[in-house]
Amino acid sequence: MNDSAKKFPSLRFLFLAGWVGTIIWLSLDPSPPHPTVGILGWDKFQHASAYGLLALLWGNFLVTYRRCQRHCWLMAFAGAVVFGALMEVAQGVLTTARTAEFGDLVADAVGAGAVSLAAGAWSARRLSLAFVVAVTLLAGVRGAQADDNGVGAFVRDEAVTLRDETGEFLAAPFRTDNNAIWKTLAVAGAVGLTYIYDTDIRDKVQETRGKTLGRAADAGNVIGNPFVHLGVAGAVWGGGLLADSPRWRDTGLMMGEAAVIADAATLVLKQAVGRARPLTGSSKGSFRPFQFTSDYDSFPSMHTASSFAMASVISRTSGSVPVGVLSYATAAFVGFSRMYEDKHWASDVLLGAVIGELAGRVVTDHYARKGSVTLVPSVSGSSASLMLVKKF
């Protein structure tokens, strides 16, 4: 325990107890406050925010004073969800003006889970996308709010869009139309088959090591960085705003949304699976779930997933076969670079590519259904493709 903790042994406990008391008051008060802006208005987003903060305070208390060595953030998440369930029961039993709602408990769990996952990754010095995932999951329960203008309206609409796209992304592999289930089984079979040969593929890739290829692989790792993708998406979106171009603005949004969904999905899978990276010297079958360490978050590859998400959006919005081929070739090289650097097994890269492609397709299809853009065939010379066209 550090010196500041010894000097103020009860400070974190007081914060925790104070926030617990605040939640109890807000849960049982017949007329809770509903500020226009703030975290205490009692809708779904504020539920998630309140219980996310509760999980943060509880986890911090466990780490600091109880010297929790393992799974402390999982304990914080579980504690917050149980407390939320108790509050819902108390609302139905102890009050007449308030009723228990399952949707509120779901929002509590999402908020607590987002913060616990991000805090666990942060404390383990796995900063990549911890903050992004937390904000994304919290935004997913933002829901529709009262009409407002400017930034507030944009944030609201984007949060609702991202929430809907995430739901479509999760449901897509199990849909009964378009042979989705058979495609899912085919992907599972391909990943499983690749897993069998992971060690052999790794050995072959490592035999190609050389100075020139090493420099190219370093560049591939930079190009595939998820934060770079978010920056590119932001630049495209910002450029669309400055140029008053709805097409480029929506393209930037689609790129960012696809990357965020792919990154969030891979981050959750990474921690849940806990596969050892090949550079650790462990076998391909070494798994340690929920360790929140970089040595055990190999499956799947986030760099590859994010790269293929971007490639999917770029290919479908450009309508250009050469641009599409270049985009996918770049994404594929990012996957190779991750294997070359001994950061991932081949099966990690394959599943990452599938996740990214699915995220890109879900997002572009969602925009097409909204009417912002239309998916139309495009013919250029002897080649044909699909193109997303903006409606004015």
Secondary structure, 3 states (H helix, E strand, C coil): CCHHHHHCCCHHHHHHHHHHHHHHHHHHCCCCCCCCCCCCCCCHHHHHHHHHHHHHHHHHHHHHHCCCCCCHHHHHHHHHHHHHHHHHHHHHHHCCCCCCCHHHHHHHHHHHHHHHHHHHHHHCCCCCCHHHHHHHHHHHCCCCCCCCCCHHHHHHHHHHHHHHHHHHHHHHHHCCCCCHHHHHHHHHHHHHHHHHCHHHHHHHHHCCCCHHHHHHHHHHHHHCCHHHHHHHHHHHHHHHHHCCCHHHHHHHHHHHHHHHHHHHHHHHHHHHHCECCHHHCCCCCCECCCCCCHHHCCCCCHHHHHHHHHHHHHHHHHCCHHHHHHHHHHHHHHHHHHHHCCCCCHHHHHHHHHHHHHHHHHHHHHHHHHCCEEEEEEEECCEEEEEEEECC
